[in-house]
Amino acid sequence: MTKKFNLVTLISAAVIIVLGMIGFIENIPVTKAETSDEIKAPAMSVDIVVIKEQPLRLWTEFSGRLTAVNFAEIRPQASGLITQVKIKDGQFVNKNDILYIIDPRPFKAIVAQEKANLIVAQNNYALADKEFKRSQDLIKKKLISQQLFDERRNTWQVTDSSVKHAEAKLSEAEINLSYAYIKSPFSGRVSRAELTVGNLVSAGPNAPLLTTVVSSESIYADFEVDEQTYFRYLNGASSKQKSAPESIVELRLQSGDSVYKGKIHAFDNRIDSTSGTIRARAIFDNSEGRLVPGMYAHLKLGSISEEKTILISERAIGTDQNRKFVYVINNENKTTYREVQLGNSIGGDRIIRSGLISGDKVIVKGLMRVQPNMLVEPKVAATIETQSNKS
């Protein structure tokens, strides 16, 4: 009995002690700053830029090949023996410079013969003309018959036709003589001489190739342009003023740092339905002769006029599956998710086609730590200012 009493006493004492501790804990004062609901995390500092539209000449890059403005295969138009080759391989020639000479003696002989025939025809005409004029006076006085008058008039007409025929034959002979002296049709550079002195050549469809000439004063660059760039060019061309500059094309060779400036010469008359591109041709000055047909070239096509454009650093752009986005700071300094449409890349920046306007504050650093509707402390890093000649 005594043992049971002691056990109950111990249990009662333990309960009293526990209840006393709970009461003590509940009476401990709790300060307002220590409540979890009232604790606020500090705003994260972020670098931002203030968007500003600036006029910019847009550039699009392409690859192309150089082609000659003028190209000619030189073939003989007269048959005969080659007596002189007046060119050296790769030589520069001017328009009408003699390249080859085919033995001209047979052609000169024909010219001399036709000149003699012309003189005979002219003499016959002179005599017939005198007799016809004399017969005109005599027929009025009825001193000759009508038959004789008609015969002299016919003779005068025949001799007049003979003179014209002789003149035509002489002109033909002189043209054939000129073919003996093969000339360059334009200024440019010749290739090697395919035939040398002593070879017999024949004119006609199967005439042999003697050499080729390519013009070097200017040169074409052929390349393929996408539809978007083509229509942007057309819109700029249709709206430009008379004083506005033409679209600029820059050319850089694969193995050099020299930049050549040219302009669009022409576009093709149709768009390739397979590739969605249209053939374009630009023309460049080549007075130094450094550009050679067949070269591979890098080309940049500039817009006709400057366009209002928004540029932003690549670091400010995030990827969400197949979408591109940026974080914009609102008036409460909270982040807002904004989807954007991108254009071409220019020197580490990207053109923004849609999604941003002037005055927007965009986070450009620490994008991985940012979440939507997050309170931040913005710090202006820079203001986007583009230059019209940035490329």
C-alpha positions in Angstrom: 0.0 0.0 0.0 2.8 2.3 0.9 4.6 1.5 -2.4 1.5 2.3 -4.5 1.1 5.6 -2.6 4.6 6.6 -3.4 4.2 5.8 -7.1 1.1 8.0 -7.4 2.9 10.8 -5.6 5.8 10.7 -8.0 3.6 10.7 -11.1 1.6 13.7 -9.7 4.8 15.6 -9.0 6.1 15.0 -12.6 2.9 16.3 -14.1 3.0 19.4 -12.0 6.6 20.1 -13.0 5.7 19.7 -16.8 2.7 22.0 -16.5 4.8 24.5 -14.8 7.4 24.6 -17.6 4.8 24.9 -20.3 3.4 27.9 -18.5 6.8 29.5 -18.1 7.5 29.1 -21.8 4.1 30.6 -22.8 4.8 33.6 -20.6 8.1 34.4 -22.3 7.6 37.8 -24.3 7.9 37.6 -28.1 9.1 40.8 -29.9 7.4 42.0 -33.1 10.6 41.8 -35.2 10.9 38.0 -34.4 7.7 37.0 -36.1 8.2 35.2 -39.4 5.3 36.9 -41.0 6.9 40.3 -40.4 10.5 39.4 -41.6 11.3 40.9 -45.0 14.2 39.7 -47.3 16.3 42.6 -48.7 15.7 43.5 -52.4 18.3 42.0 -54.8 20.5 44.5 -56.6 20.3 44.2 -60.4 21.9 46.0 -63.4 19.5 47.4 -65.9 19.5 49.4 -69.1 16.9 52.0 -70.2 15.7 51.1 -73.7 15.9 53.9 -76.3 15.1 53.7 -80.0 17.9 55.0 -82.3 18.2 55.4 -86.1 20.3 52.5 -87.4 21.3 51.3 -90.8 20.5 47.6 -90.8 22.9 45.1 -92.4 22.4 41.6 -93.6 25.2 39.2 -94.5 25.4 36.9 -97.5 27.9 34.8 -99.4 28.5 35.2 -103.2 30.7 34.9 -106.2 32.3 37.5 -108.4 31.5 37.6 -112.1 32.8 39.8 -114.9 30.7 42.7 -116.1 31.8 42.0 -119.6 33.2 38.7 -120.9 34.0 37.7 -124.5 35.4 34.7 -126.2 37.6 35.9 -129.1 37.1 33.8 -132.2 38.2 34.5 -135.8 35.6 36.0 -138.2 38.0 35.6 -141.2 39.7 32.5 -142.5 43.4 32.5 -143.0 46.8 32.1 -141.5 47.7 33.7 -138.1 50.7 36.0 -138.9 51.0 37.9 -135.5 49.9 37.4 -131.9 50.0 40.9 -130.3 49.2 39.9 -126.7 51.0 38.3 -123.8 49.2 36.0 -121.3 47.3 38.0 -118.7 48.0 41.3 -120.4 45.7 44.3 -119.9 44.3 45.7 -123.1 42.2 48.7 -124.1 39.2 48.7 -126.3 40.1 48.2 -130.0 43.6 47.1 -129.3 44.7 44.5 -131.9 45.0 41.0 -130.4 45.7 38.8 -133.4 46.4 39.4 -137.1 45.3 37.0 -139.8 47.2 37.3 -143.1 45.5 40.4 -144.6 47.0 40.2 -148.1 44.1 38.3 -149.7 41.6 40.7 -148.2 43.6 43.7 -149.3 43.6 42.4 -152.8 39.9 42.0 -152.8 39.5 45.6 -151.5 41.7 46.9 -154.4 39.6 44.9 -156.9 36.4 46.3 -155.6 37.7 49.8 -155.6 38.5 49.4 -159.3 35.1 48.0 -160.0 33.6 51.0 -158.3 35.6 53.4 -160.5 34.4 51.6 -163.6 30.8 51.8 -162.4 31.2 55.5 -161.6 32.6 56.2 -165.0 29.8 54.4 -166.8 27.3 56.3 -164.7 28.9 59.6 -165.5 28.6 58.9 -169.3 25.1 57.6 -169.0 24.1 60.7 -167.0 25.4 63.1 -169.6 23.7 61.2 -172.4 20.4 61.1 -170.5 20.5 64.8 -169.8 21.3 65.6 -173.4 18.4 63.4 -174.6 16.0 65.3 -172.3 16.7 68.5 -174.3 16.5 66.7 -177.6 13.2 64.9 -176.9 11.7 68.3 -176.1 12.7 69.5 -179.5 11.6 66.2 -181.1 15.1 65.6 -182.5 15.3 62.0 -181.2 12.8 59.3 -181.1 11.0 58.3 -177.9 12.6 54.8 -178.1 16.1 56.3 -178.0 15.2 58.5 -175.1 13.8 55.5 -173.2 17.0 53.5 -173.9 19.2 56.2 -172.5 17.1 56.7 -169.4 17.3 52.9 -168.8 21.0 53.0 -169.2 21.3 55.8 -166.7 19.2 53.9 -164.2 21.2 50.7 -164.7 24.6 52.5 -164.3 23.3 54.2 -161.1 22.4 50.8 -159.7 25.8 49.4 -160.7 27.5 52.2 -158.7 25.5 51.3 -155.6 26.3 47.7 -156.1 30.0 48.4 -156.4 30.0 50.5 -153.3 28.3 47.7 -151.3 30.9 45.2 -152.6 33.7 47.5 -151.6 32.2 48.0 -148.1 31.9 44.3 -147.7 35.5 43.8 -148.7 36.7 46.4 -146.3 34.7 44.8 -143.5 36.3 41.4 -144.3 39.7 43.1 -144.3 39.0 44.5 -140.8 38.3 41.0 -139.6 41.9 40.1 -140.3 42.8 42.4 -137.4 41.2 40.9 -134.4 40.5 43.6 -131.8 39.4 43.7 -128.2 35.7 44.6 -127.9 36.3 46.4 -124.6 39.0 47.2 -122.1 40.1 44.4 -119.8 42.4 41.5 -119.2 43.1 38.7 -121.6 43.8 35.1 -120.8 46.5 33.1 -122.5 46.8 32.9 -126.3 45.3 29.6 -127.3 46.7 29.6 -130.8 50.1 30.9 -132.0 51.6 32.2 -135.2 51.4 29.8 -138.2 48.0 28.2 -137.3 45.4 28.2 -140.0 42.0 29.2 -138.7 38.5 29.2 -140.3 35.6 31.5 -139.6 32.1 30.1 -138.9 30.2 28.1 -136.2 33.3 25.9 -135.5 35.8 28.8 -135.3 38.5 28.0 -132.7 38.9 29.9 -129.5 41.9 32.3 -129.7 41.6 33.9 -126.2 39.1 35.5 -123.8 38.8 39.0 -122.4 37.2 40.0 -119.2 36.5 43.6 -118.2 38.3 44.8 -115.0 37.1 48.4 -114.5 34.1 47.1 -112.5 32.9 43.7 -111.4 29.6 42.0 -110.3 29.0 40.1 -107.1 26.1 37.6 -107.4 24.3 36.4 -104.3 21.0 35.1 -103.0 18.7 37.3 -100.9 15.9 36.2 -98.6 12.4 37.5 -99.1 12.4 39.6 -96.0 15.5 41.5 -97.0 14.3 41.8 -100.6 10.9 43.4 -99.5 12.7 45.7 -97.0 14.9 46.9 -99.9 11.8 47.5 -102.1 10.0 49.4 -99.4 13.0 51.6 -98.8 13.5 52.1 -102.6 9.9 53.1 -103.1 9.8 55.6 -100.2 13.3 57.2 -100.4 13.7 60.8 -101.5 15.7 61.8 -104.5 18.5 63.0 -102.2 18.5 59.8 -100.2 21.6 57.5 -100.6 21.3 54.2 -102.4 21.5 50.9 -100.6 25.2 50.2 -99.8 26.8 46.8 -100.3 30.1 46.0 -98.7 32.4 43.2 -100.0 35.2 41.5 -98.2 37.3 38.7 -99.7 37.8 35.4 -98.0 41.6 36.0 -97.6 41.8 39.7 -97.0 40.8 42.6 -94.8 40.1 45.1 -97.6 36.5 46.3 -97.8 35.0 47.3 -101.1 31.9 49.4 -101.3 29.4 49.0 -104.1 25.6 49.2 -104.8 22.8 47.0 -105.9 22.8 46.6 -109.7 19.7 44.5 -110.1 17.4 41.8 -108.7 16.2 38.8 -110.7 12.6 38.7 -111.9 11.4 35.8 -109.7 11.8 34.2 -106.3 13.0 30.6 -106.1 10.1 28.7 -104.6 12.4 26.0 -103.3 14.8 28.2 -101.3 12.6 31.3 -100.9 15.4 33.5 -102.2 15.9 35.8 -105.1 19.1 36.3 -107.0 20.7 39.7 -106.5 23.6 41.4 -108.3 25.8 44.2 -106.9 28.4 46.1 -108.8 31.8 47.3 -107.4 34.6 49.5 -108.8 37.6 47.4 -109.7 40.0 50.0 -111.2 42.9 48.4 -109.4 42.1 45.0 -110.9 42.4 43.2 -107.6 39.0 41.6 -107.9 38.9 38.6 -110.2 35.8 36.7 -111.6 35.2 33.5 -109.7 36.4 34.7 -106.3 34.3 33.8 -103.2 33.2 36.9 -101.3 31.4 37.9 -98.1 28.8 40.5 -98.7 26.8 42.8 -96.4 23.7 44.6 -97.7 22.7 47.8 -95.9 19.3 49.2 -95.7 18.6 52.2 -98.0 17.6 54.4 -95.1 18.2 54.4 -91.3 15.4 52.7 -89.3 14.3 53.3 -85.7 15.7 50.2 -84.0 15.9 48.8 -80.5 19.1 47.0 -79.6 19.8 45.0 -76.4 22.7 42.9 -75.2 22.6 39.2 -75.7 23.1 38.7 -72.0 19.7 40.2 -71.2 17.8 37.6 -73.3 16.7 34.4 -71.8 15.3 31.2 -73.4 12.1 29.5 -72.3 11.7 26.4 -74.5 11.2 28.0 -78.0 10.5 31.5 -76.7 12.9 34.4 -76.0 12.2 36.7 -73.1 13.6 39.5 -70.9 12.8 40.8 -67.4 11.4 44.3 -67.3 11.3 46.4 -64.1 7.9 48.0 -63.4 7.2 51.2 -61.4 7.1 49.2 -58.2 10.6 47.9 -58.8 9.3 44.4 -59.4 10.3 42.1 -62.3 7.9 41.4 -65.2 8.4 38.5 -67.7 8.3 39.9 -71.2 8.4 37.8 -74.4 10.3 39.4 -77.3 10.8 38.7 -81.0 14.5 38.9 -82.1 16.1 40.2 -85.2 19.7 40.0 -86.4 22.7 40.0 -84.2 24.9 43.1 -84.4 28.2 43.2 -82.5 27.0 41.3 -79.5 23.6 43.0 -79.4 20.3 41.7 -80.8 17.7 43.7 -82.7 14.3 43.5 -80.9 11.5 43.3 -83.5 8.7 43.4 -80.9 8.1 43.2 -77.1 10.0 46.3 -75.9 9.4 50.0 -76.3 11.5 53.1 -75.4 11.7 53.7 -71.7 11.5 50.1 -70.7 14.0 49.1 -67.9 15.5 45.7 -68.8 17.7 43.6 -66.5 21.0 42.8 -68.2 23.0 41.0 -65.5 22.2 38.2 -63.1 19.3 36.9 -65.1 19.5 33.3 -63.7 18.7 34.6 -60.1 15.7 36.6 -61.2 12.1 35.4 -61.0 8.8 37.0 -62.0 7.3 39.5 -59.6 10.5 39.7 -57.6 11.3 42.9 -55.7 14.7 44.2 -56.9 16.9 47.3 -56.5 17.6 48.5 -60.0 21.0 50.0 -60.8 21.3 51.7 -64.3 24.3 50.3 -66.0 24.0 52.2 -69.3 21.5 53.6 -71.7 21.3 51.8 -75.0 22.5 54.3 -77.7 23.2 53.0 -81.1 25.0 54.6 -84.0 23.8 54.8 -87.5 27.0 53.4 -88.9 27.2 50.5 -86.4 27.6 47.2 -88.3 
